[in-house]
Amino acid sequence: MKYSFKPPCKIYVVVANGQPFFSVANPCTVPAIMDEARTAFGEQAVIEAFVQTTEPYEPSAVANDSK
């Protein structure tokens, strides 16, 4: 599967009551997903959105702790 995203990628994660509910790459969709989470979990639920940034792995930047 080929993705059109180029690192670093930002993923927006919607969390309901401390549990992941949904994640998307388009920030414009976050408010609608938060509304859906509110409908699914009720008005008293704690609904939060977080940004997760994924960057490419660079072996030279990793410490060598094998000694």
N, CA, C and O atoms as a Tripos MOL2 file, in Angstrom:
@<TRIPOS>MOLECULE
protein
  268   267    67     0     0
PROTEIN
NO_CHARGES

@<TRIPOS>ATOM
      1 N           0.8450   -1.1710    0.0000 N.3       1 MET1
      2 CA          0.0000    0.0000    0.0000 C.3       1 MET1
      3 C           0.8900    1.2320    0.0000 C.2       1 MET1
      4 O           1.8250    1.3280    0.7950 O.2       1 MET1
      5 N           0.6040    2.1660   -0.8810 N.am      2 LYS2
      6 CA          1.4000    3.3820   -0.9710 C.3       2 LYS2
      7 C           0.6280    4.5510   -0.3860 C.2       2 LYS2
      8 O          -0.5330    4.7720   -0.7310 O.2       2 LYS2
      9 N           1.2770    5.3040    0.5040 N.am      3 TYR3
     10 CA          0.6380    6.4520    1.1390 C.3       3 TYR3
     11 C           1.1370    7.7370    0.4940 C.2       3 TYR3
     12 O           2.2930    7.8290    0.0820 O.2       3 TYR3
     13 N           0.2590    8.7220    0.4100 N.am      4 SER4
     14 CA          0.6390    9.9950   -0.1880 C.3       4 SER4
     15 C           1.2790   10.9320    0.8250 C.2       4 SER4
     16 O           1.7190   12.0220    0.4570 O.2       4 SER4
     17 N           1.3420   10.5360    2.0880 N.am      5 PHE5
     18 CA          1.9000   11.3870    3.1190 C.3       5 PHE5
     19 C           3.4230   11.3230    3.0870 C.2       5 PHE5
     20 O           4.0110   10.2570    2.9050 O.2       5 PHE5
     21 N           4.0380   12.4650    3.2650 N.am      6 LYS6
     22 CA          5.4910   12.5040    3.3330 C.3       6 LYS6
     23 C           5.8880   12.9350    4.7330 C.2       6 LYS6
     24 O           5.3140   13.8750    5.2810 O.2       6 LYS6
     25 N           6.8670   12.2540    5.3160 N.am      7 PRO7
     26 CA          7.2810   12.5870    6.6840 C.3       7 PRO7
     27 C           7.8080   14.0070    6.7680 C.2       7 PRO7
     28 O           8.3640   14.4980    5.7850 O.2       7 PRO7
     29 N           7.6640   14.6790    7.8740 N.am      8 PRO8
     30 CA          6.9090   14.2010    9.0300 C.3       8 PRO8
     31 C           5.4090   14.2760    8.7860 C.2       8 PRO8
     32 O           4.9160   15.2220    8.1720 O.2       8 PRO8
     33 N           4.6930   13.2760    9.2680 N.am      9 CYS9
     34 CA          3.2370   13.2010    9.1160 C.3       9 CYS9
     35 C           2.5760   13.6020   10.4300 C.2       9 CYS9
     36 O           3.0690   13.2980   11.5160 O.2       9 CYS9
     37 N           1.4530   14.2890   10.3000 N.am     10 LYS10
     38 CA          0.6620   14.6150   11.4820 C.3      10 LYS10
     39 C          -0.6360   13.8220   11.4290 C.2      10 LYS10
     40 O          -1.3600   13.8600   10.4340 O.2      10 LYS10
     41 N          -0.9180   13.1140   12.4950 N.am     11 ILE11
     42 CA         -2.1560   12.3630   12.6470 C.3      11 ILE11
     43 C          -2.8910   12.9650   13.8290 C.2      11 ILE11
     44 O          -2.2960   13.2040   14.8800 O.2      11 ILE11
     45 N          -4.1750   13.2070   13.6640 N.am     12 TYR12
     46 CA         -5.0040   13.7970   14.7060 C.3      12 TYR12
     47 C          -5.8200   12.6880   15.3500 C.2      12 TYR12
     48 O          -6.6180   12.0280   14.6850 O.2      12 TYR12
     49 N          -5.6180   12.4870   16.6470 N.am     13 VAL13
     50 CA         -6.2460   11.3920   17.3750 C.3      13 VAL13
     51 C          -7.3040   11.9690   18.3110 C.2      13 VAL13
     52 O          -7.0100   12.8220   19.1480 O.2      13 VAL13
     53 N          -8.5430   11.4910   18.1580 N.am     14 VAL14
     54 CA         -9.6330   11.8950   19.0490 C.3      14 VAL14
     55 C          -9.7810   10.8190   20.1090 C.2      14 VAL14
     56 O          -9.9040    9.6330   19.8020 O.2      14 VAL14
     57 N          -9.7660   11.2530   21.3680 N.am     15 VAL15
     58 CA         -9.8190   10.3550   22.5110 C.3      15 VAL15
     59 C         -11.0860   10.6360   23.3060 C.2      15 VAL15
     60 O         -11.4080   11.7910   23.5870 O.2      15 VAL15
     61 N         -11.8030    9.5800   23.6650 N.am     16 ALA16
     62 CA        -13.0330    9.7040   24.4580 C.3      16 ALA16
     63 C         -12.8430    8.9470   25.7640 C.2      16 ALA16
     64 O         -12.6060    7.7390   25.7610 O.2      16 ALA16
     65 N         -12.9490    9.6590   26.8770 N.am     17 ASN17
     66 CA        -12.7850    9.0670   28.2050 C.3      17 ASN17
     67 C         -11.4740    8.3040   28.3300 C.2      17 ASN17
     68 O         -11.4290    7.2330   28.9360 O.2      17 ASN17
     69 N         -10.4020    8.8590   27.7540 N.am     18 GLY18
     70 CA         -9.0880    8.2620   27.8770 C.3      18 GLY18
     71 C          -8.7830    7.1350   26.9160 C.2      18 GLY18
     72 O          -7.6910    6.5690   26.9620 O.2      18 GLY18
     73 N          -9.7290    6.7890   26.0360 N.am     19 GLN19
     74 CA         -9.5330    5.7060   25.0800 C.3      19 GLN19
     75 C          -9.5470    6.2570   23.6580 C.2      19 GLN19
     76 O         -10.3740    7.1160   23.3470 O.2      19 GLN19
     77 N          -8.6520    5.7860   22.7830 N.am     20 PRO20
     78 CA         -8.6770    6.2550   21.3920 C.3      20 PRO20
     79 C         -10.0340    5.9620   20.7560 C.2      20 PRO20
     80 O         -10.5690    4.8620   20.8880 O.2      20 PRO20
     81 N         -10.5750    6.9490   20.0730 N.am     21 PHE21
     82 CA        -11.8730    6.8040   19.4100 C.3      21 PHE21
     83 C         -11.6970    6.7460   17.9010 C.2      21 PHE21
     84 O         -12.2740    5.8820   17.2400 O.2      21 PHE21
     85 N         -10.8990    7.6620   17.3480 N.am     22 PHE22
     86 CA        -10.7220    7.7370   15.9010 C.3      22 PHE22
     87 C          -9.4800    8.5590   15.6100 C.2      22 PHE22
     88 O          -9.1330    9.4440   16.3920 O.2      22 PHE22
     89 N          -8.8050    8.2870   14.5030 N.am     23 SER23
     90 CA         -7.6770    9.1080   14.0900 C.3      23 SER23
     91 C          -7.7990    9.4390   12.6110 C.2      23 SER23
     92 O          -8.2600    8.6250   11.8110 O.2      23 SER23
     93 N          -7.3750   10.6560   12.2630 N.am     24 VAL24
     94 CA         -7.4780   11.1430   10.8840 C.3      24 VAL24
     95 C          -6.2390   11.9590   10.5380 C.2      24 VAL24
     96 O          -5.5120   12.4160   11.4210 O.2      24 VAL24
     97 N          -6.0140   12.1330    9.2480 N.am     25 ALA25
     98 CA         -4.8970   12.9530    8.7870 C.3      25 ALA25
     99 C          -5.3460   14.3650    8.4190 C.2      25 ALA25
    100 O          -4.5190   15.2720    8.3300 O.2      25 ALA25
    101 N          -6.6340   14.5580    8.2080 N.am     26 ASN26
    102 CA         -7.1600   15.8610    7.8120 C.3      26 ASN26
    103 C          -7.6870   16.6000    9.0400 C.2      26 ASN26
    104 O          -8.6800   16.1750    9.6310 O.2      26 ASN26
    105 N          -7.0390   17.6990    9.4320 N.am     27 PRO27
    106 CA         -7.4750   18.4100   10.6410 C.3      27 PRO27
    107 C          -8.8740   19.0240   10.5180 C.2      27 PRO27
    108 O          -9.5070   19.3160   11.5330 O.2      27 PRO27
    109 N          -9.3540   19.2210    9.3120 N.am     28 CYS28
    110 CA        -10.6870   19.8040    9.1190 C.3      28 CYS28
    111 C         -11.8030   18.8710    9.5800 C.2      28 CYS28
    112 O         -12.9210   19.3210    9.8320 O.2      28 CYS28
    113 N         -11.5070   17.5750    9.6910 N.am     29 THR29
    114 CA        -12.5250   16.6070   10.0870 C.3      29 THR29
    115 C         -12.6140   16.3980   11.5980 C.2      29 THR29
    116 O         -13.5510   15.7640   12.0820 O.2      29 THR29
    117 N         -11.6480   16.9250   12.3410 N.am     30 VAL30
    118 CA        -11.5940   16.7000   13.7900 C.3      30 VAL30
    119 C         -12.8540   17.2020   14.5100 C.2      30 VAL30
    120 O         -13.3860   16.4690   15.3430 O.2      30 VAL30
    121 N         -13.3570   18.4180   14.2310 N.am     31 PRO31
    122 CA        -14.5640   18.8680   14.9460 C.3      31 PRO31
    123 C         -15.7730   17.9460   14.7390 C.2      31 PRO31
    124 O         -16.5160   17.6900   15.6860 O.2      31 PRO31
    125 N         -15.9760   17.4510   13.5310 N.am     32 ALA32
    126 CA        -17.0990   16.5520   13.2650 C.3      32 ALA32
    127 C         -16.9380   15.2330   14.0110 C.2      32 ALA32
    128 O         -17.9150   14.6850   14.5220 O.2      32 ALA32
    129 N         -15.7140   14.7220   14.0760 N.am     33 ILE33
    130 CA        -15.4640   13.4690   14.7930 C.3      33 ILE33
    131 C         -15.6500   13.6790   16.2930 C.2      33 ILE33
    132 O         -16.1640   12.7980   16.9820 O.2      33 ILE33
    133 N         -15.2390   14.8320   16.7990 N.am     34 MET34
    134 CA        -15.4550   15.1170   18.2190 C.3      34 MET34
    135 C         -16.9470   15.2170   18.5310 C.2      34 MET34
    136 O         -17.3800   14.7840   19.5980 O.2      34 MET34
    137 N         -17.7390   15.7800   17.6150 N.am     35 ASP35
    138 CA        -19.1940   15.8350   17.7940 C.3      35 ASP35
    139 C         -19.7840   14.4240   17.8130 C.2      35 ASP35
    140 O         -20.6700   14.1260   18.6150 O.2      35 ASP35
    141 N         -19.2900   13.5610   16.9300 N.am     36 GLU36
    142 CA        -19.7800   12.1820   16.8890 C.3      36 GLU36
    143 C         -19.4160   11.4330   18.1730 C.2      36 GLU36
    144 O         -20.2140   10.6520   18.6900 O.2      36 GLU36
    145 N         -18.2050   11.6770   18.6840 N.am     37 ALA37
    146 CA        -17.7960   11.0520   19.9480 C.3      37 ALA37
    147 C         -18.6880   11.5380   21.0830 C.2      37 ALA37
    148 O         -19.0670   10.7540   21.9530 O.2      37 ALA37
    149 N         -19.0260   12.8170   21.0810 N.am     38 ARG38
    150 CA        -19.9020   13.3800   22.1130 C.3      38 ARG38
    151 C         -21.2760   12.7080   22.0410 C.2      38 ARG38
    152 O         -21.8690   12.4030   23.0760 O.2      38 ARG38
    153 N         -21.7800   12.4790   20.8350 N.am     39 THR39
    154 CA        -23.0660   11.8020   20.6670 C.3      39 THR39
    155 C         -22.9880   10.3530   21.1570 C.2      39 THR39
    156 O         -23.9160    9.8530   21.7930 O.2      39 THR39
    157 N         -21.8830    9.6940   20.8560 N.am     40 ALA40
    158 CA        -21.7390    8.2780   21.2220 C.3      40 ALA40
    159 C         -21.5300    8.0830   22.7250 C.2      40 ALA40
    160 O         -22.0340    7.1150   23.2950 O.2      40 ALA40
    161 N         -20.7930    8.9900   23.3720 N.am     41 PHE41
    162 CA        -20.4220    8.7820   24.7700 C.3      41 PHE41
    163 C         -21.1730    9.6760   25.7530 C.2      41 PHE41
    164 O         -21.0660    9.4800   26.9630 O.2      41 PHE41
    165 N         -21.9260   10.6490   25.2580 N.am     42 GLY42
    166 CA        -22.7370   11.4890   26.1320 C.3      42 GLY42
    167 C         -22.0630   12.8070   26.4800 C.2      42 GLY42
    168 O         -20.8640   12.9930   26.2730 O.2      42 GLY42
    169 N         -22.8570   13.7030   27.0070 N.am     43 GLU43
    170 CA        -22.3970   15.0530   27.3270 C.3      43 GLU43
    171 C         -21.3530   15.0960   28.4360 C.2      43 GLU43
    172 O         -20.5460   16.0250   28.4830 O.2      43 GLU43
    173 N         -21.3540   14.1180   29.3200 N.am     44 GLN44
    174 CA        -20.4110   14.1110   30.4370 C.3      44 GLN44
    175 C         -19.0470   13.5190   30.0660 C.2      44 GLN44
    176 O         -18.1170   13.5530   30.8710 O.2      44 GLN44
    177 N         -18.9270   12.9810   28.8600 N.am     45 ALA45
    178 CA        -17.6700   12.3500   28.4380 C.3      45 ALA45
    179 C         -16.5700   13.3970   28.2620 C.2      45 ALA45
    180 O         -16.8340   14.5480   27.9140 O.2      45 ALA45
    181 N         -15.3520   12.9730   28.5070 N.am     46 VAL46
    182 CA        -14.1820   13.8210   28.2720 C.3      46 VAL46
    183 C         -13.6780   13.5070   26.8660 C.2      46 VAL46
    184 O         -13.1620   12.4190   26.6090 O.2      46 VAL46
    185 N         -13.8340   14.4680   25.9630 N.am     47 ILE47
    186 CA        -13.4260   14.2950   24.5710 C.3      47 ILE47
    187 C         -12.2310   15.2160   24.3240 C.2      47 ILE47
    188 O         -12.3080   16.4220   24.5610 O.2      47 ILE47
    189 N         -11.1280   14.6380   23.8460 N.am     48 GLU48
    190 CA         -9.9100   15.3970   23.6000 C.3      48 GLU48
    191 C          -9.3480   15.0560   22.2310 C.2      48 GLU48
    192 O          -9.6150   13.9810   21.6930 O.2      48 GLU48
    193 N          -8.5690   15.9720   21.6700 N.am     49 ALA49
    194 CA         -7.8850   15.7220   20.4050 C.3      49 ALA49
    195 C          -6.3960   15.9700   20.6030 C.2      49 ALA49
    196 O          -5.9950   16.9530   21.2270 O.2      49 ALA49
    197 N          -5.5840   15.0700   20.0640 N.am     50 PHE50
    198 CA         -4.1330   15.1730   20.1680 C.3      50 PHE50
    199 C          -3.5240   15.0880   18.7770 C.2      50 PHE50
    200 O          -4.0990   14.4860   17.8700 O.2      50 PHE50
    201 N          -2.3610   15.6940   18.6200 N.am     51 VAL51
    202 CA         -1.6230   15.6030   17.3620 C.3      51 VAL51
    203 C          -0.4390   14.6700   17.5900 C.2      51 VAL51
    204 O           0.3510   14.8550   18.5160 O.2      51 VAL51
    205 N          -0.3370   13.6680   16.7280 N.am     52 GLN52
    206 CA          0.7960   12.7400   16.7780 C.3      52 GLN52
    207 C           1.6360   13.0020   15.5410 C.2      52 GLN52
    208 O           1.1350   12.9180   14.4200 O.2      52 GLN52
    209 N           2.8940   13.3150   15.7330 N.am     53 THR53
    210 CA          3.7860   13.5780   14.6060 C.3      53 THR53
    211 C           4.7150   12.3880   14.4210 C.2      53 THR53
    212 O           5.3700   11.9410   15.3620 O.2      53 THR53
    213 N           4.7600   11.8890   13.2080 N.am     54 THR54
    214 CA          5.6110   10.7570   12.8760 C.3      54 THR54
    215 C           6.7250   11.2520   11.9740 C.2      54 THR54
    216 O           6.4760   11.8830   10.9470 O.2      54 THR54
    217 N           7.9490   10.9620   12.3660 N.am     55 GLU55
    218 CA          9.1050   11.3850   11.5740 C.3      55 GLU55
    219 C           9.8840   10.1550   11.1400 C.2      55 GLU55
    220 O           9.7880    9.1030   11.7730 O.2      55 GLU55
    221 N          10.6490   10.2770   10.0720 N.am     56 PRO56
    222 CA         11.3970    9.1140    9.5890 C.3      56 PRO56
    223 C          12.4450    8.6530   10.5950 C.2      56 PRO56
    224 O          13.0120    9.4490   11.3440 O.2      56 PRO56
    225 N          12.6790    7.3810   10.5910 N.am     57 TYR57
    226 CA         13.6880    6.7670   11.4590 C.3      57 TYR57
    227 C          15.0710    7.0510   10.8840 C.2      57 TYR57
    228 O          15.3180    6.8200    9.7000 O.2      57 TYR57
    229 N          15.9580    7.5460   11.7190 N.am     58 GLU58
    230 CA         17.3250    7.8110   11.2890 C.3      58 GLU58
    231 C          18.2700    6.9960   12.1630 C.2      58 GLU58
    232 O          18.5130    7.3630   13.3130 O.2      58 GLU58
    233 N          18.8000    5.9070   11.6430 N.am     59 PRO59
    234 CA         19.6660    5.0360   12.4560 C.3      59 PRO59
    235 C          20.8490    5.7730   13.0790 C.2      59 PRO59
    236 O          21.2700    5.4250   14.1820 O.2      59 PRO59
    237 N          21.3850    6.7670   12.4110 N.am     60 SER60
    238 CA         22.5500    7.4740   12.9560 C.3      60 SER60
    239 C          22.1950    8.3030   14.1780 C.2      60 SER60
    240 O          23.0790    8.6740   14.9500 O.2      60 SER60
    241 N          20.9110    8.6000   14.3680 N.am     61 ALA61
    242 CA         20.4800    9.4190   15.5010 C.3      61 ALA61
    243 C          20.1900    8.5820   16.7350 C.2      61 ALA61
    244 O          19.9590    9.1300   17.8130 O.2      61 ALA61
    245 N          20.1980    7.2600   16.5930 N.am     62 VAL62
    246 CA         19.8850    6.3680   17.6990 C.3      62 VAL62
    247 C          21.1550    6.0080   18.4640 C.2      62 VAL62
    248 O          22.1770    5.6740   17.8650 O.2      62 VAL62
    249 N          21.0820    6.0790   19.7780 N.am     63 ALA63
    250 CA         22.2490    5.7400   20.6080 C.3      63 ALA63
    251 C          22.4990    4.2380   20.5420 C.2      63 ALA63
    252 O          21.5600    3.4450   20.4780 O.2      63 ALA63
    253 N          23.7450    3.8640   20.5590 N.am     64 ASN64
    254 CA         24.1220    2.4520   20.5590 C.3      64 ASN64
    255 C          24.3520    2.0320   22.0030 C.2      64 ASN64
    256 O          25.4160    2.2920   22.5650 O.2      64 ASN64
    257 N          23.3660    1.3890   22.6030 N.am     65 ASP65
    258 CA         23.4480    0.9490   23.9950 C.3      65 ASP65
    259 C          23.8240   -0.5280   24.1100 C.2      65 ASP65
    260 O          23.6820   -1.1100   25.1850 O.2      65 ASP65
    261 N          24.2940   -1.1380   23.0410 N.am     66 SER66
    262 CA         24.5780   -2.5730   23.0520 C.3      66 SER66
    263 C          25.8990   -2.9260   23.7280 C.2      66 SER66
    264 O          26.2100   -4.1090   23.8700 O.2      66 SER66
    265 N          26.6740   -1.9470   24.1440 N.am     67 LYS67
    266 CA         27.9720   -2.2260   24.7630 C.3      67 LYS67
    267 C          27.8250   -2.6730   26.1880 C.2      67 LYS67
    268 O          28.8220   -2.9480   26.8550 O.2      67 LYS67
@<TRIPOS>BOND
     1     1     2 1
     2     2     3 1
     3     3     4 2
     4     3     5 am
     5     5     6 1
     6     6     7 1
     7     7     8 2
     8     7     9 am
     9     9    10 1
    10    10    11 1
    11    11    12 2
    12    11    13 am
    13    13    14 1
    14    14    15 1
    15    15    16 2
    16    15    17 am
    17    17    18 1
    18    18    19 1
    19    19    20 2
    20    19    21 am
    21    21    22 1
    22    22    23 1
    23    23    24 2
    24    23    25 am
    25    25    26 1
    26    26    27 1
    27    27    28 2
    28    27    29 am
    29    29    30 1
    30    30    31 1
    31    31    32 2
    32    31    33 am
    33    33    34 1
    34    34    35 1
    35    35    36 2
    36    35    37 am
    37    37    38 1
    38    38    39 1
    39    39    40 2
    40    39    41 am
    41    41    42 1
    42    42    43 1
    43    43    44 2
    44    43    45 am
    45    45    46 1
    46    46    47 1
    47    47    48 2
    48    47    49 am
    49    49    50 1
    50    50    51 1
    51    51    52 2
    52    51    53 am
    53    53    54 1
    54    54    55 1
    55    55    56 2
    56    55    57 am
    57    57    58 1
    58    58    59 1
    59    59    60 2
    60    59    61 am
    61    61    62 1
    62    62    63 1
    63    63    64 2
    64    63    65 am
    65    65    66 1
    66    66    67 1
    67    67    68 2
    68    67    69 am
    69    69    70 1
    70    70    71 1
    71    71    72 2
    72    71    73 am
    73    73    74 1
    74    74    75 1
    75    75    76 2
    76    75    77 am
    77    77    78 1
    78    78    79 1
    79    79    80 2
    80    79    81 am
    81    81    82 1
    82    82    83 1
    83    83    84 2
    84    83    85 am
    85    85    86 1
    86    86    87 1
    87    87    88 2
    88    87    89 am
    89    89    90 1
    90    90    91 1
    91    91    92 2
    92    91    93 am
    93    93    94 1
    94    94    95 1
    95    95    96 2
    96    95    97 am
    97    97    98 1
    98    98    99 1
    99    99   100 2
   100    99   101 am
   101   101   102 1
   102   102   103 1
   103   103   104 2
   104   103   105 am
   105   105   106 1
   106   106   107 1
   107   107   108 2
   108   107   109 am
   109   109   110 1
   110   110   111 1
   111   111   112 2
   112   111   113 am
   113   113   114 1
   114   114   115 1
   115   115   116 2
   116   115   117 am
   117   117   118 1
   118   118   119 1
   119   119   120 2
   120   119   121 am
   121   121   122 1
   122   122   123 1
   123   123   124 2
   124   123   125 am
   125   125   126 1
   126   126   127 1
   127   127   128 2
   128   127   129 am
   129   129   130 1
   130   130   131 1
   131   131   132 2
   132   131   133 am
   133   133   134 1
   134   134   135 1
   135   135   136 2
   136   135   137 am
   137   137   138 1
   138   138   139 1
   139   139   140 2
   140   139   141 am
   141   141   142 1
   142   142   143 1
   143   143   144 2
   144   143   145 am
   145   145   146 1
   146   146   147 1
   147   147   148 2
   148   147   149 am
   149   149   150 1
   150   150   151 1
   151   151   152 2
   152   151   153 am
   153   153   154 1
   154   154   155 1
   155   155   156 2
   156   155   157 am
   157   157   158 1
   158   158   159 1
   159   159   160 2
   160   159   161 am
   161   161   162 1
   162   162   163 1
   163   163   164 2
   164   163   165 am
   165   165   166 1
   166   166   167 1
   167   167   168 2
   168   167   169 am
   169   169   170 1
   170   170   171 1
   171   171   172 2
   172   171   173 am
   173   173   174 1
   174   174   175 1
   175   175   176 2
   176   175   177 am
   177   177   178 1
   178   178   179 1
   179   179   180 2
   180   179   181 am
   181   181   182 1
   182   182   183 1
   183   183   184 2
   184   183   185 am
   185   185   186 1
   186   186   187 1
   187   187   188 2
   188   187   189 am
   189   189   190 1
   190   190   191 1
   191   191   192 2
   192   191   193 am
   193   193   194 1
   194   194   195 1
   195   195   196 2
   196   195   197 am
   197   197   198 1
   198   198   199 1
   199   199   200 2
   200   199   201 am
   201   201   202 1
   202   202   203 1
   203   203   204 2
   204   203   205 am
   205   205   206 1
   206   206   207 1
   207   207   208 2
   208   207   209 am
   209   209   210 1
   210   210   211 1
   211   211   212 2
   212   211   213 am
   213   213   214 1
   214   214   215 1
   215   215   216 2
   216   215   217 am
   217   217   218 1
   218   218   219 1
   219   219   220 2
   220   219   221 am
   221   221   222 1
   222   222   223 1
   223   223   224 2
   224   223   225 am
   225   225   226 1
   226   226   227 1
   227   227   228 2
   228   227   229 am
   229   229   230 1
   230   230   231 1
   231   231   232 2
   232   231   233 am
   233   233   234 1
   234   234   235 1
   235   235   236 2
   236   235   237 am
   237   237   238 1
   238   238   239 1
   239   239   240 2
   240   239   241 am
   241   241   242 1
   242   242   243 1
   243   243   244 2
   244   243   245 am
   245   245   246 1
   246   246   247 1
   247   247   248 2
   248   247   249 am
   249   249   250 1
   250   250   251 1
   251   251   252 2
   252   251   253 am
   253   253   254 1
   254   254   255 1
   255   255   256 2
   256   255   257 am
   257   257   258 1
   258   258   259 1
   259   259   260 2
   260   259   261 am
   261   261   262 1
   262   262   263 1
   263   263   264 2
   264   263   265 am
   265   265   266 1
   266   266   267 1
   267   267   268 2
@<TRIPOS>SUBSTRUCTURE
     1 MET1         2 RESIDUE 1 A MET
     2 LYS2         6 RESIDUE 1 A LYS
     3 TYR3        10 RESIDUE 1 A TYR
     4 SER4        14 RESIDUE 1 A SER
     5 PHE5        18 RESIDUE 1 A PHE
     6 LYS6        22 RESIDUE 1 A LYS
     7 PRO7        26 RESIDUE 1 A PRO
     8 PRO8        30 RESIDUE 1 A PRO
     9 CYS9        34 RESIDUE 1 A CYS
    10 LYS10       38 RESIDUE 1 A LYS
    11 ILE11       42 RESIDUE 1 A ILE
    12 TYR12       46 RESIDUE 1 A TYR
    13 VAL13       50 RESIDUE 1 A VAL
    14 VAL14       54 RESIDUE 1 A VAL
    15 VAL15       58 RESIDUE 1 A VAL
    16 ALA16       62 RESIDUE 1 A ALA
    17 ASN17       66 RESIDUE 1 A ASN
    18 GLY18       70 RESIDUE 1 A GLY
    19 GLN19       74 RESIDUE 1 A GLN
    20 PRO20       78 RESIDUE 1 A PRO
    21 PHE21       82 RESIDUE 1 A PHE
    22 PHE22       86 RESIDUE 1 A PHE
    23 SER23       90 RESIDUE 1 A SER
    24 VAL24       94 RESIDUE 1 A VAL
    25 ALA25       98 RESIDUE 1 A ALA
    26 ASN26      102 RESIDUE 1 A ASN
    27 PRO27      106 RESIDUE 1 A PRO
    28 CYS28      110 RESIDUE 1 A CYS
    29 THR29      114 RESIDUE 1 A THR
    30 VAL30      118 RESIDUE 1 A VAL
    31 PRO31      122 RESIDUE 1 A PRO
    32 ALA32      126 RESIDUE 1 A ALA
    33 ILE33      130 RESIDUE 1 A ILE
    34 MET34      134 RESIDUE 1 A MET
    35 ASP35      138 RESIDUE 1 A ASP
    36 GLU36      142 RESIDUE 1 A GLU
    37 ALA37      146 RESIDUE 1 A ALA
    38 ARG38      150 RESIDUE 1 A ARG
    39 THR39      154 RESIDUE 1 A THR
    40 ALA40      158 RESIDUE 1 A ALA
    41 PHE41      162 RESIDUE 1 A PHE
    42 GLY42      166 RESIDUE 1 A GLY
    43 GLU43      170 RESIDUE 1 A GLU
    44 GLN44      174 RESIDUE 1 A GLN
    45 ALA45      178 RESIDUE 1 A ALA
    46 VAL46      182 RESIDUE 1 A VAL
    47 ILE47      186 RESIDUE 1 A ILE
    48 GLU48      190 RESIDUE 1 A GLU
    49 ALA49      194 RESIDUE 1 A ALA
    50 PHE50      198 RESIDUE 1 A PHE
    51 VAL51      202 RESIDUE 1 A VAL
    52 GLN52      206 RESIDUE 1 A GLN
    53 THR53      210 RESIDUE 1 A THR
    54 THR54      214 RESIDUE 1 A THR
    55 GLU55      218 RESIDUE 1 A GLU
    56 PRO56      222 RESIDUE 1 A PRO
    57 TYR57      226 RESIDUE 1 A TYR
    58 GLU58      230 RESIDUE 1 A GLU
    59 PRO59      234 RESIDUE 1 A PRO
    60 SER60      238 RESIDUE 1 A SER
    61 ALA61      242 RESIDUE 1 A ALA
    62 VAL62      246 RESIDUE 1 A VAL
    63 ALA63      250 RESIDUE 1 A ALA
    64 ASN64      254 RESIDUE 1 A ASN
    65 ASP65      258 RESIDUE 1 A ASP
    66 SER66      262 RESIDUE 1 A SER
    67 LYS67      266 RESIDUE 1 A LYS
